[in-house]
Amino acid sequence: MNKVRYVYGLSSALLVGGAAISLITGSPLGAQVAQNDDAVMNRVVPVAGAPASFADLTAQLQPAVVNIATRQRVEVQNNPFAGTPFAELFNRRQGGGQQAQPQTQEAQSLGSGFIISADGIVVTNNHVISPPDTRAKLESITITLSDGTEYEADVIGADAASDLAVLKIRSDKTFPFVTFGDSSATRVGDWVVAIGNPFGLGGTVTAGIISAVYRNTGQGGAYDRYLQTDASINRGNSGGPLFDMRGNVIGINNAIFSPSGGSVGIGFAIPAETAAPIVAKLRSGQEIQRGYLGVRLQPIDEDVALSLGLPKRRGELVQMVEETGPAAKAGLKSGDVLTKVNGKDVTSEQTVSYLVANLQPGTTVPVEVLRDGKRVNISVTLGKRPSEQELAAQAQTFDPEAEEPMAPGTSDQTIEQKLGMQVMPMSAAVARSLGVPADTRGVVIAAVDPNGDAARKGLRRGDIILSANYQATPTVEALLAQVNAAIADKREAILLRIQRRTTPPAFVAVRLN
């Protein structure tokens, strides 16, 4: 599994670096320097900290580390020309004009996890058990213990934003388990051990040191804040534990930076202090709610800092403010530089997204901004952070003039088949692209089948469906409900109210396929 799904050079899980070798051998070169330099003699020199062996620690911990395998079902279109003008021609040649039915294929993924309670509660990464293909359906999860025993498992809770998931082994047995430690006490140079399932090989142990704490990888998001290690991590290590020398889980292996796809000694783990509270909520069935500001931000790089007279890596620049979001209501503006949130400095290790996401919706927090060279204090009442899918939809760019073909599987299949079009939710970003007010409520046409009745009626990408059969359609689900109602009533067409840029809304009747 690769985030270990690929993350633009990020993949998943940890290696022993050259620094470890010098510690083991006693670093004779360093001792020689100390003899020749009086200044060096006055420094505090740590005692040798490398254990003679990791075997005893591994023997105690390995029984609580598990391999995770999933089976998924994916529907794949049997028509290679689906979504193109040649689709019907292919169908006629294959079977007398009948539409080629999609085929079902099986997919698998492998990862790691660890047991945190005697009743078989397992923690892993969300991307280990959530199929990367949105068309796929998770069918089963198999947990394999270090002794080779296999069990089926169920998903108790999952959180895409933090990339964490909690599973329950289907068994009444008592299992060995490990506990979370205090990652906030972790220091650069501390020894760590990673145990996991790289490349599906089974229980594999690697050791290294902490290379950095609270590393921001530049990928953005509320949880771009990792422990970095040189312990070897590869595909399949995702979700496995990163242990300190006391046997506590201080991190959950999540990603690697790798130009080649394999370990180059730069691995990232979700800190325990971040993961433990989320795991506790998922385990108890609580909804994960996060604060939301409603701004698009840019880190302060060297050039921006020089232009504004700011310290490097301090604060974040507001690029855009959502028109109806919490920030806009509080008076934040584009061009403001956020320097503090709730009394905490905004830095590359402690971003605005992280600070806000760890506060509850409805919380009123003080925000310090730099505006026109002056520091201004503003109180903001946080909203509820949208889902990752909603955030992705908000961030996407939409070119209504682009000629996008139908791409089966990317929209609701009933709407695709019956209306001959693909639709997407409205967002503030899409509304701006279409030149309509941000509060416009409707569903946006993303692509139209050139051979369908919708295309013959002149509907095209960028048109907004305001209603169907006189019922408002603010969401894709609302449109689907009206399509299903028309099918149930055995109607052959549906009346859509369409909004197009620069023209008044108009009613268009589209025949159902």
C-alpha positions in Angstrom: 0.0 0.0 0.0 1.5 3.3 -0.9 0.9 6.9 0.7 2.4 4.5 1.1 -0.3 5.4 -1.3 2.0 7.9 -3.1 1.9 11.5 -1.7 4.0 13.2 -4.4 7.2 11.6 -3.4 5.8 10.6 -0.1 5.1 6.8 0.1 4.7 4.9 3.7 6.7 3.8 7.0 11.3 3.5 8.8 16.1 2.5 8.5 19.4 2.4 10.3 21.5 5.4 9.3 25.3 5.9 9.3 25.1 7.9 12.5 24.0 4.7 14.3 27.2 2.9 13.2 29.4 5.6 14.7 27.6 5.2 18.0 28.0 1.5 18.1 31.7 1.6 17.3 32.3 4.2 20.0 33.2 7.0 17.5 37.0 7.0 17.8 37.3 10.0 15.5 35.2 12.1 17.9 37.5 11.0 20.8 40.6 12.1 18.9 39.1 15.6 18.3 38.3 15.9 22.0 42.0 15.4 22.9 43.1 18.1 20.5 40.6 20.8 21.2 40.1 22.2 24.7 36.8 23.7 23.7 35.4 20.4 22.8 36.6 18.9 26.2 34.2 21.3 28.0 31.1 20.0 26.1 28.7 17.5 27.6 29.4 14.2 25.9 26.6 11.7 26.2 27.4 8.2 27.4 27.1 5.4 24.8 23.4 4.9 24.3 23.3 2.2 21.7 22.0 -1.1 23.1 24.1 -4.2 22.6 21.0 -5.8 21.0 17.4 -5.0 20.3 16.5 -8.6 20.6 14.9 -8.5 24.1 12.9 -5.5 23.3 11.7 -7.0 20.0 10.7 -10.3 21.6 8.4 -8.4 24.0 6.9 -6.1 21.4 6.5 -8.2 18.3 3.5 -10.3 19.4 1.4 -7.1 19.6 2.3 -6.0 16.0 0.1 -7.4 13.3 0.0 -7.7 9.5 -3.2 -6.4 7.8 -4.5 -7.6 4.5 -7.7 -6.4 2.8 -9.8 -7.6 -0.1 -11.7 -5.2 -2.2 -14.2 -5.4 -5.1 -13.8 -2.9 -7.9 -16.2 -2.4 -10.8 -14.3 -1.8 -14.1 -16.0 -0.7 -17.3 -16.0 -3.4 -19.9 -16.3 -0.9 -22.7 -13.0 0.7 -23.4 -14.7 3.6 -25.2 -17.1 4.4 -22.4 -17.7 8.1 -22.2 -16.7 8.7 -25.8 -18.8 8.9 -29.1 -17.6 5.4 -29.9 -19.2 3.7 -26.9 -22.5 2.8 -28.7 -20.5 1.4 -31.7 -18.6 -0.9 -29.4 -21.8 -2.1 -27.7 -23.4 -2.9 -31.1 -20.4 -4.9 -32.2 -20.3 -6.8 -28.9 -23.9 -7.7 -28.4 -26.6 -6.2 -30.6 -26.6 -2.7 -29.2 -26.9 -3.7 -25.5 -24.8 -1.7 -23.1 -21.6 -3.5 -22.0 -21.9 -4.3 -18.3 -19.0 -3.4 -16.0 -16.9 -6.3 -14.7 -16.0 -6.9 -11.1 -12.4 -7.3 -10.2 -10.7 -8.1 -6.9 -8.0 -5.9 -5.4 -5.9 -6.3 -2.3 -3.8 -4.2 0.0 -1.2 -5.0 2.7 -0.2 -3.0 5.7 0.7 -3.1 9.4 -1.0 -2.3 12.7 -0.7 -2.9 16.5 -2.9 -4.1 19.2 -3.7 -1.6 22.0 -5.9 -3.7 24.3 -6.3 -7.3 25.4 -9.7 -7.6 23.6 -8.1 -7.2 20.2 -8.4 -3.5 19.3 -6.0 -2.7 16.5 -4.7 0.7 15.3 -3.5 1.3 11.8 -3.6 3.9 9.0 -6.8 4.8 7.3 -5.3 4.4 3.9 -4.4 0.7 4.7 -8.1 -0.3 5.0 -9.7 2.4 2.8 -9.5 1.5 -0.9 -7.7 4.3 -2.9 -10.1 3.7 -5.8 -13.4 5.3 -4.9 -15.2 2.7 -7.0 -13.9 -0.1 -4.7 -15.8 -1.6 -1.9 -14.0 -3.1 1.2 -15.0 -6.7 1.5 -12.9 -8.2 4.3 -9.9 -7.5 6.6 -7.6 -10.3 7.7 -5.3 -9.8 10.7 -2.2 -12.0 11.0 -0.3 -12.2 14.3 3.4 -12.8 14.6 2.9 -16.5 15.2 1.0 -16.8 11.9 -2.5 -17.1 13.4 -5.2 -15.3 11.3 -8.4 -13.6 12.3 -11.0 -11.6 10.5 -11.5 -8.0 11.7 -14.1 -5.2 11.5 -13.7 -1.4 11.2 -14.7 0.3 14.4 -13.9 3.8 13.2 -11.8 5.6 10.6 -10.7 9.2 10.1 -9.3 10.3 6.7 -8.0 13.7 7.9 -5.6 12.2 10.4 -5.2 9.0 8.4 -6.0 6.8 11.4 -8.3 3.8 11.7 -9.3 1.4 14.6 -10.2 -2.2 14.0 -11.6 -5.0 16.2 -10.4 -8.6 15.9 -13.3 -11.1 15.7 -12.3 -13.2 18.7 -12.9 -13.5 22.4 -9.3 -14.4 23.1 -6.9 -12.3 25.1 -4.2 -10.7 23.0 -0.8 -9.1 23.9 -0.9 -5.4 23.5 1.2 -2.2 23.6 0.5 1.3 24.8 1.0 4.8 23.6 3.9 6.8 25.0 4.7 10.5 25.3 5.9 11.6 21.9 6.2 15.2 23.2 9.3 14.1 25.2 11.0 12.7 22.1 14.3 14.3 21.2 16.3 14.3 18.0 18.8 11.6 18.3 16.7 9.2 20.4 16.8 5.6 19.4 13.6 4.1 17.9 12.5 0.7 16.6 9.9 0.1 13.8 8.1 -3.2 13.4 5.9 -3.9 10.4 5.1 -5.7 7.2 7.2 -4.2 4.4 6.4 -5.6 1.0 4.2 -8.3 2.6 7.3 -10.1 4.0 5.8 -10.4 7.5 7.2 -9.2 10.8 10.3 -7.1 10.1 12.2 -5.1 12.6 14.3 -2.0 11.8 16.1 0.5 14.1 17.3 4.0 13.8 17.1 7.4 15.5 14.7 10.3 15.5 15.9 12.7 12.8 13.4 15.6 13.4 10.4 16.3 15.5 7.2 17.9 14.2 8.5 17.9 10.7 6.3 19.7 8.2 6.5 18.0 4.8 4.9 20.8 2.8 1.9 18.6 1.8 -0.5 20.8 3.8 -3.4 19.8 5.9 -4.1 19.8 9.6 -1.8 16.9 10.4 1.3 17.7 8.3 3.3 17.4 11.5 5.4 14.2 11.8 8.2 12.5 13.7 11.0 12.0 11.1 13.3 8.9 11.5 16.0 7.1 9.5 14.7 3.7 10.6 13.9 1.8 7.4 10.3 2.0 6.3 8.9 0.7 3.0 5.6 -0.1 1.4 3.6 -2.3 3.8 5.0 -0.6 6.9 2.0 1.8 6.9 0.1 1.7 10.2 2.9 0.0 12.1 4.3 1.2 15.4 7.4 3.3 16.0 8.7 2.3 19.5 11.0 4.1 22.0 13.5 2.2 24.0 10.9 1.6 26.8 8.6 -0.2 24.4 6.0 2.6 24.1 4.4 3.6 20.8 5.5 7.1 20.1 4.5 7.2 16.5 2.5 5.4 13.8 4.5 4.9 10.6 2.8 6.7 7.8 4.9 7.8 4.9 8.4 8.1 3.4 10.1 10.6 1.2 11.5 8.7 -1.7 12.4 9.6 -5.3 12.7 5.9 -6.0 9.7 4.5 -4.1 11.9 2.6 -1.6 13.4 3.7 1.7 16.2 6.3 1.6 16.2 6.9 5.3 13.6 9.6 5.5 10.4 8.2 7.1 7.5 9.9 8.8 5.4 8.8 11.7 2.2 10.3 13.2 3.2 11.4 16.7 1.4 9.5 19.6 0.3 12.8 21.1 -1.7 13.5 17.9 -2.9 9.9 17.4 -3.9 8.8 20.9 -6.8 11.3 21.4 -8.2 10.5 18.0 -7.9 6.8 18.5 -9.7 7.1 21.8 -12.6 8.9 20.1 -12.8 6.4 17.2 -12.7 3.5 19.6 -15.7 4.9 21.6 -17.7 5.7 18.5 -17.5 9.5 18.9 -17.6 11.8 15.9 -14.3 13.6 15.2 -15.1 17.3 15.0 -12.5 19.9 14.2 -12.4 23.6 14.2 -12.5 25.4 10.9 -11.4 29.0 10.0 -12.4 29.2 6.3 -9.2 30.7 4.8 -6.6 29.6 2.2 -3.1 30.1 3.6 0.5 30.3 2.3 3.6 29.8 4.5 5.9 32.8 4.9 8.9 32.0 2.8 12.1 34.1 2.6 10.9 36.4 -0.1 7.5 37.1 1.6 9.3 37.6 4.9 11.6 40.1 3.4 8.8 42.0 1.6 6.9 42.3 4.9 9.7 42.7 7.3 8.9 39.5 9.1 11.0 36.7 10.7 11.4 33.7 8.5 9.1 30.7 9.1 6.8 32.7 11.3 3.2 33.3 10.5 1.1 32.4 7.4 -0.3 34.7 4.7 -4.0 34.7 4.0 -4.5 34.2 0.3 -8.3 33.9 0.2 -11.1 34.2 2.7 -14.3 32.2 2.1 -17.2 34.6 1.7 -19.5 33.0 4.3 -16.9 31.3 6.5 -16.0 32.0 10.1 -12.9 34.1 9.2 -15.0 36.4 6.9 -17.6 36.9 9.6 -14.8 37.9 12.1 -13.3 40.4 9.7 -10.2 38.6 8.5 -9.0 39.8 5.0 -6.8 38.6 2.2 -3.3 39.8 2.8 -3.5 39.5 6.6 -0.6 37.5 8.1 -1.7 35.2 10.9 0.9 35.3 13.6 -0.9 33.7 16.6 -3.9 31.5 17.2 -5.3 31.1 20.7 -2.2 32.6 22.1 0.2 30.2 20.3 2.8 31.3 17.7 2.2 30.2 14.2 5.4 28.4 12.9 6.3 25.8 10.3 6.1 23.2 13.1 2.8 24.6 14.5 0.6 25.7 11.5 -2.7 27.5 11.6 -4.4 24.3 10.3 -3.0 22.2 13.1 -3.8 24.8 15.8 -7.4 25.3 14.6 -8.1 21.6 13.9 -7.3 20.7 17.5 -10.1 23.1 18.7 -13.8 22.3 18.9 -16.3 23.9 16.5 -18.0 26.8 18.2 -15.0 27.8 20.2 -14.2 31.5 20.1 -10.4 32.1 19.9 -8.2 35.2 19.7 -6.3 35.5 16.5 -3.4 37.9 16.1 -2.8 39.2 12.6 -0.4 41.6 10.9 -2.3 44.1 8.7 -0.7 47.1 7.0 2.3 46.8 9.3 0.2 46.9 12.5 -0.8 44.0 14.8 -4.5 43.5 15.1 -6.3 41.2 17.5 -9.5 39.5 16.2 -11.9 37.1 17.9 -13.1 34.2 15.6 -15.8 31.7 16.4 -14.7 28.6 14.7 -16.9 26.6 12.4 -16.9 22.8 11.8 -14.2 21.5 9.5 -15.7 19.9 6.3 -14.9 16.4 5.3 -11.8 15.7 3.3 -13.9 15.2 0.2 -15.7 18.5 0.7 -12.4 20.3 1.2 -11.0 18.7 -2.0 -14.1 19.9 -3.9 -13.6 23.4 -2.5 -9.9 23.5 -3.5 -10.4 22.1 -7.0 -10.2 24.4 -10.0 -13.1 24.3 -12.5 -12.8 25.4 -16.1 -16.3 25.4 -17.6 -14.8 25.8 -21.1 -12.7 22.6 -20.9 -13.9 19.7 -23.0 -14.0 17.0 -20.4 -15.3 13.6 -21.6 -17.4 11.4 -19.5 -15.3 9.4 -17.1 -17.4 6.5 -15.7 -17.2 5.9 -12.0 -16.4 9.5 -11.0 -20.1 10.5 -10.5 -23.3 8.8 -9.4 -23.9 5.9 -11.9 -27.7 6.3 -11.9 -27.5 10.0 -12.9 -24.8 9.1 -15.5 -26.9 6.4 -17.1 -30.3 8.0 -16.9 -29.5 11.7 -17.7 -26.4 11.1 -19.8 -24.3 13.5 -17.7 -21.9 13.7 -14.8 -22.5 16.1 -12.0 -20.6 17.5 -9.0 -21.4 19.5 -5.9 -21.3 23.3 -5.9 -18.5 24.9 -4.0 -17.4 28.5 -3.4 -14.4 27.9 -5.8 -16.6 26.4 -8.5 -19.1 29.3 -8.1 -16.3 31.8 -8.6 -15.2 29.9 -11.7 -18.7 30.1 -13.1 -19.2 33.7 -12.2 -22.2 33.1 -9.9 -22.8 34.1 -6.3 -21.0 31.9 -3.7 -24.4 31.0 -2.1 -25.8 29.6 -5.3 -27.5 26.3 -4.5 -27.4 23.7 -7.2 -25.5 20.8 -8.8 -22.9 21.5 -11.5 -22.7 19.6 -14.7 -19.2 18.3 -15.1 -19.5 16.4 -18.4 -22.2 15.5 -20.9 -22.5 12.3 -23.1 -22.4 13.7 -26.6 -24.8 11.0 -27.7 -27.4 11.6 -25.0 -30.6 13.7 -25.0 -29.0 16.2 -22.6 -26.4 17.1 -25.2 -29.1 17.3 -27.9 -30.9 19.8 -25.7 -27.8 21.9 -25.5 -26.7 21.2 -21.9 -23.0 21.4 -21.3 -20.2 21.5 -18.8 -20.6 24.3 -16.3 -24.4 24.5 -16.4 -26.1 24.5 -13.0 -29.1 22.3 -12.2 -31.2 24.3 -9.8 -34.2 22.0 -9.6 -35.7 18.8 -11.0 -39.4 18.4 -11.4 -39.8 21.7 -9.4 -37.9 20.3 -6.5 -34.7 22.1 -5.5 -31.5 20.2 -6.0 -28.8 21.8 -3.8 -26.9 18.5 -3.6 -26.2 15.5 -5.9 -28.3 13.4 -3.5 -31.3 15.7 -4.0 -31.0 15.3 -7.8 -30.6 11.6 -7.5 -33.8 11.4 -5.4 -35.8 13.2 -8.1 -34.3 10.9 -10.8 -35.3 7.9 -8.8 -38.8 9.3 -8.2 -39.2 9.8 -12.0 -38.2 6.2 -12.6 -40.6 5.0 -10.0 -43.4 7.0 -11.6 -42.4 5.5 -15.0 -41.8 8.9 -16.5 -39.8 9.1 -19.7 -38.3 12.5 -19.0 -37.4 14.9 -16.2 -37.8 18.7 -16.1 -34.6 20.4 -15.1 -34.2 24.1 -14.3 -30.8 25.2 -15.7 -28.7 28.2 -14.8 -26.0 29.2 -17.3 -23.6 32.1 -17.0 -24.9 35.5 -18.3 -28.4 34.0 -19.1 -31.5 33.7 -17.0 -32.5 30.3 -15.6 -34.5 28.1 -18.1 -36.5 24.9 -17.9 -35.2 22.0 -20.0 -36.9 18.6 -20.3 -34.4 15.7 -20.6 -35.4 12.2 -21.6 -34.4 9.4 -19.3 -32.3 6.7 -20.9 
